[in-house]
Amino acid sequence: MKLPRRKFFHLASGAAVLPAVWRVANAQSYPMRPVRIVVPYAPGGAADLFARLIAQKLSEHLGKQVFTENMGGAGGNIGTGRAARAGADGYTMIVVASLFVTNPFVYDTVPYDPIKDFDPVTLPLITPIMLSVNPSLPVQTVKDLVALIRANPGKYSYASAGTGTRNHFMGESFKQSLKLDLVHVPFNGGGLAVVSVLAGHTPVFFSTPPPVVQHIKEGTLRALAVMSKARSQILPDVPTIAEAGYPDFEGEEWLGILVPAGTPKEIIALLNREIVRIIALPDIRAQLAALGFEPVAAATPEEFAARIKAETEKWGKVIRAIKHE
């Protein structure tokens, strides 16, 4: 027996509404069980330490255990791919570094799409990238450095914490845009790189603050600029790259929090609100400052989504140019 067209329409509409009603009801009672934060990197790094701080505070305020799970390997690709396939129910979050948007251009294949497979929660932390030099170089400003390199093509090199890092890509963006003949020398970490810079073997350095701050304060390294929009809280006397005369070279490391695509917006809003509140706590801010991170004021999911899209386009161009050299 055929249903009248009008009745069928009402039944179909009601069926379509049911999943939405369930999602809202589920979000209102969230969380009902433990929540996992995936860390797609090895234990002990900045992302891992940050995730553990957040997990502890979220557990206290949500009334359910929030725990971290490390899934390191392939520059974060393995854990990120697994998180992309997790349930979109709010019970899996992931902490990602800025490698998240550059890995798809570095590797032949990655098990995730940075835009389609995740919904952003918040971008809570950044750390500026610093341009510093060995004091033996006869330069006091970024313009001095550019002039020196141009006058001596192929003579100077810059160090980074490794191929494929944001520091590396920041150096390449600087080099490409200004058409500088500057050699990249990658090291296995910022500690080894700074030793080479201090010795004058690789006199130019793009790095995050932790390896260089003490040396800059002692005068064994000279900071020329921070590659971010605002001055660093750790070294407030160092100008931004825009203040140094090059506004097109902004870049920084960051840590962000995502959930699998399709997670209820009510849950995303709750997590955003809680994490922003946690980042504002004085004890948390002090611990994060010790890691070289600076908080981002109330970063919304929409702001983080726009950041991911913009950086995917920006760094994709830089990395494609590197591959064609």
ZADO-1210 file (C-alpha; in nm, 4 decimals, padded with zeros to 6 digits):
<atoms>
<atom x="00.0000" y="00.0000" z="00.0000" code="MET" pos="1"/>
<atom x="00.1440" y="00.3362" z="-00.1020" code="LYS" pos="2"/>
<atom x="00.1626" y="00.6139" z="00.1522" code="LEU" pos="3"/>
<atom x="00.0115" y="00.9455" z="00.0494" code="PRO" pos="4"/>
<atom x="00.2854" y="01.1831" z="-00.0713" code="ARG" pos="5"/>
<atom x="00.2209" y="01.4321" z="00.2109" code="ARG" pos="6"/>
<atom x="00.2486" y="01.1700" z="00.4860" code="LYS" pos="7"/>
<atom x="00.5688" y="01.0316" z="00.3363" code="PHE" pos="8"/>
<atom x="00.7178" y="01.3795" z="00.3356" code="PHE" pos="9"/>
<atom x="00.6424" y="01.4246" z="00.7061" code="HIS" pos="10"/>
<atom x="00.7825" y="01.0818" z="00.7952" code="LEU" pos="11"/>
<atom x="01.1010" y="01.1441" z="00.5981" code="ALA" pos="12"/>
<atom x="01.1450" y="01.4857" z="00.7574" code="SER" pos="13"/>
<atom x="01.1014" y="01.3389" z="01.1028" code="GLY" pos="14"/>
<atom x="01.3594" y="01.0682" z="01.0319" code="ALA" pos="15"/>
<atom x="01.6103" y="01.3287" z="00.9165" code="ALA" pos="16"/>
<atom x="01.5588" y="01.5313" z="01.2352" code="VAL" pos="17"/>
<atom x="01.6231" y="01.2351" z="01.4679" code="LEU" pos="18"/>
<atom x="02.0036" y="01.2213" z="01.4279" code="PRO" pos="19"/>
<atom x="02.0271" y="01.5965" z="01.4899" code="ALA" pos="20"/>
<atom x="01.8118" y="01.5661" z="01.8032" code="VAL" pos="21"/>
<atom x="02.0285" y="01.2784" z="01.9241" code="TRP" pos="22"/>
<atom x="02.3468" y="01.4777" z="01.8654" code="ARG" pos="23"/>
<atom x="02.2140" y="01.7749" z="02.0648" code="VAL" pos="24"/>
<atom x="02.1015" y="01.5512" z="02.3522" code="ALA" pos="25"/>
<atom x="02.4353" y="01.3688" z="02.3489" code="ASN" pos="26"/>
<atom x="02.6255" y="01.6978" z="02.3520" code="ALA" pos="27"/>
<atom x="02.4250" y="01.8229" z="02.6492" code="GLN" pos="28"/>
<atom x="02.5262" y="01.5193" z="02.8582" code="SER" pos="29"/>
<atom x="02.8880" y="01.5200" z="02.7365" code="TYR" pos="30"/>
<atom x="03.1154" y="01.3721" z="02.8551" code="PRO" pos="31"/>
<atom x="02.9712" y="01.0430" z="02.9746" code="MET" pos="32"/>
<atom x="03.3008" y="00.8493" z="02.9583" code="ARG" pos="33"/>
<atom x="03.6770" y="00.9186" z="02.9409" code="PRO" pos="34"/>
<atom x="03.8049" y="01.1500" z="02.6668" code="VAL" pos="35"/>
<atom x="04.1256" y="01.0820" z="02.4766" code="ARG" pos="36"/>
<atom x="04.3790" y="01.3397" z="02.3553" code="ILE" pos="37"/>
<atom x="04.5968" y="01.1921" z="02.0814" code="VAL" pos="38"/>
<atom x="04.9533" y="01.3229" z="02.0683" code="VAL" pos="39"/>
<atom x="05.1007" y="01.2180" z="01.7314" code="PRO" pos="40"/>
<atom x="05.4574" y="01.2716" z="01.8539" code="TYR" pos="41"/>
<atom x="05.6970" y="01.1022" z="02.0961" code="ALA" pos="42"/>
<atom x="05.6606" y="01.1581" z="02.4732" code="PRO" pos="43"/>
<atom x="05.8527" y="01.4445" z="02.6302" code="GLY" pos="44"/>
<atom x="05.8141" y="01.7040" z="02.3552" code="GLY" pos="45"/>
<atom x="05.6298" y="02.0350" z="02.3797" code="ALA" pos="46"/>
<atom x="05.3059" y="01.8937" z="02.2332" code="ALA" pos="47"/>
<atom x="05.3107" y="01.6035" z="02.4789" code="ASP" pos="48"/>
<atom x="05.3743" y="01.8255" z="02.7812" code="LEU" pos="49"/>
<atom x="05.1022" y="02.0661" z="02.6711" code="PHE" pos="50"/>
<atom x="04.8512" y="01.7837" z="02.6186" code="ALA" pos="51"/>
<atom x="04.9195" y="01.6487" z="02.9684" code="ARG" pos="52"/>
<atom x="04.8639" y="01.9916" z="03.1255" code="LEU" pos="53"/>
<atom x="04.5350" y="02.0317" z="02.9402" code="ILE" pos="54"/>
<atom x="04.4214" y="01.6766" z="03.0176" code="ALA" pos="55"/>
<atom x="04.4701" y="01.7254" z="03.3908" code="GLN" pos="56"/>
<atom x="04.2716" y="02.0500" z="03.4017" code="LYS" pos="57"/>
<atom x="03.9965" y="01.9226" z="03.1709" code="LEU" pos="58"/>
<atom x="03.9555" y="01.6145" z="03.3920" code="SER" pos="59"/>
<atom x="03.9000" y="01.8401" z="03.6921" code="GLU" pos="60"/>
<atom x="03.6430" y="02.0599" z="03.5192" code="HIS" pos="61"/>
<atom x="03.4541" y="01.8091" z="03.3052" code="LEU" pos="62"/>
<atom x="03.4170" y="01.5497" z="03.5805" code="GLY" pos="63"/>
<atom x="03.5455" y="01.2649" z="03.3622" code="LYS" pos="64"/>
<atom x="03.8987" y="01.1419" z="03.2984" code="GLN" pos="65"/>
<atom x="04.0789" y="01.3068" z="03.0065" code="VAL" pos="66"/>
<atom x="04.3926" y="01.1130" z="02.9148" code="PHE" pos="67"/>
<atom x="04.6707" y="01.1430" z="02.6582" code="THR" pos="68"/>
<atom x="04.7803" y="00.8758" z="02.4119" code="GLU" pos="69"/>
<atom x="05.1074" y="00.9076" z="02.2225" code="ASN" pos="70"/>
<atom x="05.1102" y="00.7764" z="01.8649" code="MET" pos="71"/>
<atom x="05.4435" y="00.8964" z="01.7306" code="GLY" pos="72"/>
<atom x="05.5990" y="00.8267" z="01.3936" code="GLY" pos="73"/>
<atom x="05.6443" y="00.9705" z="01.0434" code="ALA" pos="74"/>
<atom x="05.6545" y="01.3300" z="01.1631" code="GLY" pos="75"/>
<atom x="05.3118" y="01.3018" z="01.3245" code="GLY" pos="76"/>
<atom x="05.1419" y="01.1402" z="01.0247" code="ASN" pos="77"/>
<atom x="05.0668" y="00.8037" z="01.1879" code="ILE" pos="78"/>
<atom x="04.8833" y="00.9391" z="01.4897" code="GLY" pos="79"/>
<atom x="04.7089" y="01.2103" z="01.2894" code="THR" pos="80"/>
<atom x="04.5812" y="00.9535" z="01.0401" code="GLY" pos="81"/>
<atom x="04.4424" y="00.7369" z="01.3207" code="ARG" pos="82"/>
<atom x="04.2753" y="01.0349" z="01.4858" code="ALA" pos="83"/>
<atom x="04.1133" y="01.1275" z="01.1525" code="ALA" pos="84"/>
<atom x="03.9416" y="00.7868" z="01.1504" code="ARG" pos="85"/>
<atom x="03.8208" y="00.8063" z="01.5127" code="ALA" pos="86"/>
<atom x="03.4583" y="00.8592" z="01.6023" code="GLY" pos="87"/>
<atom x="03.3268" y="01.2136" z="01.5589" code="ALA" pos="88"/>
<atom x="03.1647" y="01.2125" z="01.9019" code="ASP" pos="89"/>
<atom x="03.3899" y="01.4365" z="02.1115" code="GLY" pos="90"/>
<atom x="03.5741" y="01.1500" z="02.2769" code="TYR" pos="91"/>
<atom x="03.8864" y="01.1937" z="02.0653" code="THR" pos="92"/>
<atom x="04.0872" y="01.5152" z="02.0389" code="MET" pos="93"/>
<atom x="04.4304" y="01.5624" z="01.8872" code="ILE" pos="94"/>
<atom x="04.7080" y="01.8126" z="01.9592" code="VAL" pos="95"/>
<atom x="04.8952" y="01.9043" z="01.6418" code="VAL" pos="96"/>
<atom x="05.1991" y="02.1198" z="01.5692" code="ALA" pos="97"/>
<atom x="05.2465" y="02.3306" z="01.2584" code="SER" pos="98"/>
<atom x="05.3822" y="02.0190" z="01.0806" code="LEU" pos="99"/>
<atom x="05.0139" y="01.9321" z="01.0418" code="PHE" pos="100"/>
<atom x="04.9764" y="02.1740" z="00.7486" code="VAL" pos="101"/>
<atom x="05.3173" y="02.1174" z="00.5887" code="THR" pos="102"/>
<atom x="05.3469" y="01.7370" z="00.5997" code="ASN" pos="103"/>
<atom x="05.1035" y="01.6871" z="00.3082" code="PRO" pos="104"/>
<atom x="05.3543" y="01.8717" z="00.0879" code="PHE" pos="105"/>
<atom x="05.6649" y="01.7071" z="00.2336" code="VAL" pos="106"/>
<atom x="05.5569" y="01.3427" z="00.2106" code="TYR" pos="107"/>
<atom x="05.4404" y="01.1646" z="-00.1044" code="ASP" pos="108"/>
<atom x="05.1253" y="01.0557" z="00.0780" code="THR" pos="109"/>
<atom x="04.9762" y="01.1305" z="00.4183" code="VAL" pos="110"/>
<atom x="04.6788" y="00.9513" z="00.5799" code="PRO" pos="111"/>
<atom x="04.4738" y="01.2666" z="00.6362" code="TYR" pos="112"/>
<atom x="04.3482" y="01.5849" z="00.4740" code="ASP" pos="113"/>
<atom x="04.4210" y="01.8842" z="00.7012" code="PRO" pos="114"/>
<atom x="04.1010" y="02.0637" z="00.5997" code="ILE" pos="115"/>
<atom x="03.8456" y="01.7894" z="00.5276" code="LYS" pos="116"/>
<atom x="03.9247" y="01.5356" z="00.8005" code="ASP" pos="117"/>
<atom x="03.9188" y="01.7578" z="01.1097" code="PHE" pos="118"/>
<atom x="03.7175" y="02.0325" z="01.2750" code="ASP" pos="119"/>
<atom x="03.9273" y="02.2921" z="01.4610" code="PRO" pos="120"/>
<atom x="03.8661" y="02.3498" z="01.8315" code="VAL" pos="121"/>
<atom x="04.1209" y="02.6208" z="01.9123" code="THR" pos="122"/>
<atom x="04.4711" y="02.7481" z="01.8396" code="LEU" pos="123"/>
<atom x="04.5859" y="02.8091" z="02.1971" code="PRO" pos="124"/>
<atom x="04.9615" y="02.8571" z="02.1654" code="LEU" pos="125"/>
<atom x="05.2257" y="03.0015" z="01.9396" code="ILE" pos="126"/>
<atom x="05.6013" y="03.0324" z="01.9658" code="THR" pos="127"/>
<atom x="05.7819" y="03.2861" z="01.7511" code="PRO" pos="128"/>
<atom x="06.0618" y="03.1949" z="01.5136" code="ILE" pos="129"/>
<atom x="06.3720" y="03.4033" z="01.5709" code="MET" pos="130"/>
<atom x="06.6345" y="03.5149" z="01.3238" code="LEU" pos="131"/>
<atom x="06.9677" y="03.5339" z="01.5020" code="SER" pos="132"/>
<atom x="07.3314" y="03.5431" z="01.3919" code="VAL" pos="133"/>
<atom x="07.6785" y="03.4833" z="01.5221" code="ASN" pos="134"/>
<atom x="07.8085" y="03.8219" z="01.6536" code="PRO" pos="135"/>
<atom x="08.1133" y="03.7909" z="01.4283" code="SER" pos="136"/>
<atom x="07.8942" y="03.8843" z="01.1318" code="LEU" pos="137"/>
<atom x="07.9219" y="04.2592" z="01.0613" code="PRO" pos="138"/>
<atom x="07.5448" y="04.3119" z="01.0778" code="VAL" pos="139"/>
<atom x="07.3141" y="04.4823" z="01.3249" code="GLN" pos="140"/>
<atom x="06.9824" y="04.4593" z="01.1361" code="THR" pos="141"/>
<atom x="06.8007" y="04.2317" z="00.8939" code="VAL" pos="142"/>
<atom x="06.8714" y="04.4788" z="00.6118" code="LYS" pos="143"/>
<atom x="07.2424" y="04.4573" z="00.6951" code="ASP" pos="144"/>
<atom x="07.2227" y="04.0788" z="00.6745" code="LEU" pos="145"/>
<atom x="07.0441" y="04.0823" z="00.3380" code="VAL" pos="146"/>
<atom x="07.3044" y="04.3241" z="00.1972" code="ALA" pos="147"/>
<atom x="07.5902" y="04.1074" z="00.3275" code="LEU" pos="148"/>
<atom x="07.4523" y="03.7882" z="00.1714" code="ILE" pos="149"/>
<atom x="07.3879" y="03.9612" z="-00.1603" code="ARG" pos="150"/>
<atom x="07.7421" y="04.0940" z="-00.1669" code="ALA" pos="151"/>
<atom x="07.8822" y="03.7458" z="-00.0993" code="ASN" pos="152"/>
<atom x="07.6652" y="03.4917" z="-00.2889" code="PRO" pos="153"/>
<atom x="07.7085" y="03.1324" z="-00.1729" code="GLY" pos="154"/>
<atom x="07.9411" y="03.2242" z="00.1136" code="LYS" pos="155"/>
<atom x="07.6954" y="03.2127" z="00.4019" code="TYR" pos="156"/>
<atom x="07.4696" y="02.9390" z="00.5386" code="SER" pos="157"/>
<atom x="07.1836" y="02.9144" z="00.7832" code="TYR" pos="158"/>
<atom x="07.1098" y="02.6421" z="01.0360" code="ALA" pos="159"/>
<atom x="06.7759" y="02.4880" z="01.1266" code="SER" pos="160"/>
<atom x="06.6591" y="02.2162" z="01.3648" code="ALA" pos="161"/>
<atom x="06.6036" y="01.9835" z="01.0685" code="GLY" pos="162"/>
<atom x="06.4705" y="01.9431" z="00.7172" code="THR" pos="163"/>
<atom x="06.0932" y="01.9785" z="00.7072" code="GLY" pos="164"/>
<atom x="06.0637" y="02.1860" z="01.0235" code="THR" pos="165"/>
<atom x="05.8872" y="02.5210" z="01.0330" code="ARG" pos="166"/>
<atom x="06.2272" y="02.6822" z="01.0993" code="ASN" pos="167"/>
<atom x="06.3579" y="02.5329" z="00.7739" code="HIS" pos="168"/>
<atom x="06.0589" y="02.6558" z="00.5757" code="PHE" pos="169"/>
<atom x="06.0837" y="02.9999" z="00.7328" code="MET" pos="170"/>
<atom x="06.4445" y="03.0216" z="00.6184" code="GLY" pos="171"/>
<atom x="06.3530" y="02.9048" z="00.2691" code="GLU" pos="172"/>
<atom x="06.0678" y="03.1559" z="00.2439" code="SER" pos="173"/>
<atom x="06.3093" y="03.4332" z="00.3404" code="PHE" pos="174"/>
<atom x="06.5686" y="03.3071" z="00.0918" code="LYS" pos="175"/>
<atom x="06.3222" y="03.2534" z="-00.1963" code="GLN" pos="176"/>
<atom x="06.1405" y="03.5845" z="-00.1641" code="SER" pos="177"/>
<atom x="06.4580" y="03.7927" z="-00.1466" code="LEU" pos="178"/>
<atom x="06.6411" y="03.5740" z="-00.4023" code="LYS" pos="179"/>
<atom x="06.9330" y="03.5129" z="-00.1681" code="LEU" pos="180"/>
<atom x="07.2122" y="03.2623" z="-00.2322" code="ASP" pos="181"/>
<atom x="07.2029" y="03.1197" z="00.1198" code="LEU" pos="182"/>
<atom x="07.2788" y="02.7535" z="00.1938" code="VAL" pos="183"/>
<atom x="07.0561" y="02.5526" z="00.4290" code="HIS" pos="184"/>
<atom x="07.2332" y="02.3246" z="00.6795" code="VAL" pos="185"/>
<atom x="06.9873" y="02.1029" z="00.8717" code="PRO" pos="186"/>
<atom x="07.0677" y="01.9552" z="01.2137" code="PHE" pos="187"/>
<atom x="06.8983" y="01.6909" z="01.4232" code="ASN" pos="188"/>
<atom x="06.7443" y="01.9336" z="01.6687" code="GLY" pos="189"/>
<atom x="06.7894" y="02.2909" z="01.7863" code="GLY" pos="190"/>
<atom x="07.0584" y="02.2008" z="02.0415" code="GLY" pos="191"/>
<atom x="07.3033" y="02.0749" z="01.7798" code="LEU" pos="192"/>
<atom x="07.2197" y="02.3620" z="01.5460" code="ALA" pos="193"/>
<atom x="07.2929" y="02.6308" z="01.8037" code="VAL" pos="194"/>
<atom x="07.6369" y="02.4788" z="01.8744" code="VAL" pos="195"/>
<atom x="07.7237" y="02.5214" z="01.5057" code="SER" pos="196"/>
<atom x="07.5959" y="02.8806" z="01.5044" code="VAL" pos="197"/>
<atom x="07.7935" y="02.9680" z="01.8168" code="LEU" pos="198"/>
<atom x="08.1063" y="02.8261" z="01.6545" code="ALA" pos="199"/>
<atom x="08.0441" y="03.0343" z="01.3419" code="GLY" pos="200"/>
<atom x="08.0180" y="02.7340" z="01.1093" code="HIS" pos="201"/>
<atom x="07.6604" y="02.8224" z="01.0138" code="THR" pos="202"/>
<atom x="07.6398" y="03.1871" z="01.1202" code="PRO" pos="203"/>
<atom x="07.2686" y="03.2467" z="01.0523" code="VAL" pos="204"/>
<atom x="06.9977" y="03.0692" z="01.2534" code="PHE" pos="205"/>
<atom x="06.6201" y="03.0376" z="01.2237" code="PHE" pos="206"/>
<atom x="06.4884" y="02.8822" z="01.5447" code="SER" pos="207"/>
<atom x="06.2294" y="02.8870" z="01.8188" code="THR" pos="208"/>
<atom x="06.3322" y="03.0788" z="02.1349" code="PRO" pos="209"/>
<atom x="06.4394" y="02.7993" z="02.3752" code="PRO" pos="210"/>
<atom x="06.7772" y="02.7161" z="02.2111" code="PRO" pos="211"/>
<atom x="06.8821" y="03.0804" z="02.1721" code="VAL" pos="212"/>
<atom x="06.7300" y="03.2977" z="02.4463" code="VAL" pos="213"/>
<atom x="07.0087" y="03.2574" z="02.7019" code="GLN" pos="214"/>
<atom x="07.2781" y="03.3062" z="02.4371" code="HIS" pos="215"/>
<atom x="07.1089" y="03.6256" z="02.3152" code="ILE" pos="216"/>
<atom x="07.0907" y="03.7612" z="02.6704" code="LYS" pos="217"/>
<atom x="07.4599" y="03.6778" z="02.7235" code="GLU" pos="218"/>
<atom x="07.5617" y="03.8339" z="02.3920" code="GLY" pos="219"/>
<atom x="07.7003" y="03.5166" z="02.2348" code="THR" pos="220"/>
<atom x="07.4244" y="03.5387" z="01.9720" code="LEU" pos="221"/>
<atom x="07.2705" y="03.8497" z="01.8176" code="ARG" pos="222"/>
<atom x="06.8936" y="03.8526" z="01.7585" code="ALA" pos="223"/>
<atom x="06.7890" y="04.0471" z="01.4493" code="LEU" pos="224"/>
<atom x="06.4119" y="03.9856" z="01.4434" code="ALA" pos="225"/>
<atom x="06.1216" y="03.7665" z="01.5482" code="VAL" pos="226"/>
<atom x="05.9253" y="03.6392" z="01.2487" code="MET" pos="227"/>
<atom x="05.5829" y="03.7029" z="01.4056" code="SER" pos="228"/>
<atom x="05.3279" y="03.9834" z="01.4139" code="LYS" pos="229"/>
<atom x="05.3991" y="04.0758" z="01.7737" code="ALA" pos="230"/>
<atom x="05.7215" y="04.0998" z="01.9698" code="ARG" pos="231"/>
<atom x="05.8194" y="03.8039" z="02.1841" code="SER" pos="232"/>
<atom x="05.7313" y="03.8218" z="02.5529" code="GLN" pos="233"/>
<atom x="06.0641" y="03.6547" z="02.6296" code="ILE" pos="234"/>
<atom x="06.2751" y="03.9028" z="02.4292" code="LEU" pos="235"/>
<atom x="06.0617" y="04.2168" z="02.4018" code="PRO" pos="236"/>
<atom x="06.3499" y="04.4351" z="02.2767" code="ASP" pos="237"/>
<atom x="06.3889" y="04.2316" z="01.9555" code="VAL" pos="238"/>
<atom x="06.1921" y="04.3878" z="01.6656" code="PRO" pos="239"/>
<atom x="05.9395" y="04.1984" z="01.4578" code="THR" pos="240"/>
<atom x="06.0317" y="04.1176" z="01.1003" code="ILE" pos="241"/>
<atom x="05.7807" y="04.3812" z="00.9859" code="ALA" pos="242"/>
<atom x="05.9454" y="04.6424" z="01.2069" code="GLU" pos="243"/>
<atom x="06.2765" y="04.5361" z="01.0543" code="ALA" pos="244"/>
<atom x="06.1412" y="04.6277" z="00.7117" code="GLY" pos="245"/>
<atom x="06.0146" y="04.2927" z="00.5793" code="TYR" pos="246"/>
<atom x="05.6421" y="04.2538" z="00.6545" code="PRO" pos="247"/>
<atom x="05.5901" y="03.9570" z="00.4191" code="ASP" pos="248"/>
<atom x="05.7924" y="03.7038" z="00.6162" code="PHE" pos="249"/>
<atom x="05.5763" y="03.6364" z="00.9180" code="GLU" pos="250"/>
<atom x="05.5776" y="03.2827" z="01.0502" code="GLY" pos="251"/>
<atom x="05.5665" y="03.0987" z="01.3783" code="GLU" pos="252"/>
<atom x="05.5374" y="02.7571" z="01.5338" code="GLU" pos="253"/>
<atom x="05.2074" y="02.6695" z="01.6974" code="TRP" pos="254"/>
<atom x="05.0110" y="02.4002" z="01.8761" code="LEU" pos="255"/>
<atom x="04.6455" y="02.3501" z="01.7932" code="GLY" pos="256"/>
<atom x="04.3620" y="02.1237" z="01.9033" code="ILE" pos="257"/>
<atom x="04.1329" y="01.9438" z="01.6580" code="LEU" pos="258"/>
<atom x="03.8573" y="01.6840" z="01.6612" code="VAL" pos="259"/>
<atom x="03.7464" y="01.4462" z="01.3840" code="PRO" pos="260"/>
<atom x="03.5256" y="01.6134" z="01.1225" code="ALA" pos="261"/>
<atom x="03.1574" y="01.5991" z="01.2060" code="GLY" pos="262"/>
<atom x="03.1939" y="01.6307" z="01.5835" code="THR" pos="263"/>
<atom x="02.8839" y="01.8113" z="01.7216" code="PRO" pos="264"/>
<atom x="02.9332" y="02.1871" z="01.7256" code="LYS" pos="265"/>
<atom x="02.7991" y="02.2037" z="02.0816" code="GLU" pos="266"/>
<atom x="03.0849" y="01.9814" z="02.1988" code="ILE" pos="267"/>
<atom x="03.3411" y="02.1825" z="02.0016" code="ILE" pos="268"/>
<atom x="03.2095" y="02.5030" z="02.1614" code="ALA" pos="269"/>
<atom x="03.2336" y="02.3484" z="02.5090" code="LEU" pos="270"/>
<atom x="03.5909" y="02.2264" z="02.4525" code="LEU" pos="271"/>
<atom x="03.6934" y="02.5615" z="02.3091" code="ASN" pos="272"/>
<atom x="03.5506" y="02.7465" z="02.6069" code="ARG" pos="273"/>
<atom x="03.7181" y="02.5148" z="02.8596" code="GLU" pos="274"/>
<atom x="04.0600" y="02.5144" z="02.6925" code="ILE" pos="275"/>
<atom x="04.0651" y="02.8934" z="02.6503" code="VAL" pos="276"/>
<atom x="03.9812" y="02.9238" z="03.0206" code="ARG" pos="277"/>
<atom x="04.2585" y="02.6799" z="03.1150" code="ILE" pos="278"/>
<atom x="04.5189" y="02.8650" z="02.9058" code="ILE" pos="279"/>
<atom x="04.4348" y="03.1835" z="03.0980" code="ALA" pos="280"/>
<atom x="04.5191" y="03.0277" z="03.4372" code="LEU" pos="281"/>
<atom x="04.8345" y="03.1877" z="03.5861" code="PRO" pos="282"/>
<atom x="05.0028" y="02.8559" z="03.6744" code="ASP" pos="283"/>
<atom x="04.9411" y="02.7162" z="03.3271" code="ILE" pos="284"/>
<atom x="05.0705" y="03.0339" z="03.1609" code="ARG" pos="285"/>
<atom x="05.3891" y="03.0124" z="03.3692" code="ALA" pos="286"/>
<atom x="05.4499" y="02.6501" z="03.2734" code="GLN" pos="287"/>
<atom x="05.3859" y="02.7199" z="02.9049" code="LEU" pos="288"/>
<atom x="05.6169" y="03.0229" z="02.9092" code="ALA" pos="289"/>
<atom x="05.8949" y="02.7941" z="03.0331" code="ALA" pos="290"/>
<atom x="05.8427" y="02.5866" z="02.7166" code="LEU" pos="291"/>
<atom x="05.8745" y="02.8973" z="02.4992" code="GLY" pos="292"/>
<atom x="05.5041" y="02.9231" z="02.4155" code="PHE" pos="293"/>
<atom x="05.2847" y="03.2312" z="02.4258" code="GLU" pos="294"/>
<atom x="04.9045" y="03.2070" z="02.4612" code="PRO" pos="295"/>
<atom x="04.6673" y="03.3146" z="02.1862" code="VAL" pos="296"/>
<atom x="04.3779" y="03.5156" z="02.3271" code="ALA" pos="297"/>
<atom x="04.0445" y="03.3330" z="02.2826" code="ALA" pos="298"/>
<atom x="04.1150" y="03.1701" z="01.9461" code="ALA" pos="299"/>
<atom x="03.7817" y="03.0528" z="01.8036" code="THR" pos="300"/>
<atom x="03.7307" y="02.7421" z="01.5870" code="PRO" pos="301"/>
<atom x="03.6601" y="02.9726" z="01.2913" code="GLU" pos="302"/>
<atom x="03.9865" y="03.1639" z="01.3423" code="GLU" pos="303"/>
<atom x="04.1844" y="02.8410" z="01.3617" code="PHE" pos="304"/>
<atom x="04.0110" y="02.7081" z="01.0476" code="ALA" pos="305"/>
<atom x="04.1104" y="03.0232" z="00.8591" code="ALA" pos="306"/>
<atom x="04.4693" y="02.9854" z="00.9858" code="ARG" pos="307"/>
<atom x="04.4889" y="02.6256" z="00.8613" code="ILE" pos="308"/>
<atom x="04.3580" y="02.7212" z="00.5184" code="LYS" pos="309"/>
<atom x="04.5916" y="03.0207" z="00.4823" code="ALA" pos="310"/>
<atom x="04.8997" y="02.8298" z="00.5987" code="GLU" pos="311"/>
<atom x="04.8234" y="02.5330" z="00.3734" code="THR" pos="312"/>
<atom x="04.8326" y="02.7674" z="00.0748" code="GLU" pos="313"/>
<atom x="05.1349" y="02.9681" z="00.1938" code="LYS" pos="314"/>
<atom x="05.3675" y="02.6852" z="00.2903" code="TRP" pos="315"/>
<atom x="05.2574" y="02.4670" z="00.0018" code="GLY" pos="316"/>
<atom x="05.4055" y="02.7239" z="-00.2365" code="LYS" pos="317"/>
<atom x="05.7315" y="02.7397" z="-00.0397" code="VAL" pos="318"/>
<atom x="05.7751" y="02.3618" z="-00.0270" code="ILE" pos="319"/>
<atom x="05.6924" y="02.3103" z="-00.3938" code="ARG" pos="320"/>
<atom x="05.9606" y="02.5674" z="-00.4782" code="ALA" pos="321"/>
<atom x="06.2138" y="02.3783" z="-00.2634" code="ILE" pos="322"/>
<atom x="06.1374" y="02.0546" z="-00.4463" code="LYS" pos="323"/>
<atom x="06.1944" y="02.2207" z="-00.7839" code="HIS" pos="324"/>
<atom x="06.5361" y="02.3656" z="-00.6946" code="GLU" pos="325"/>
</atoms>
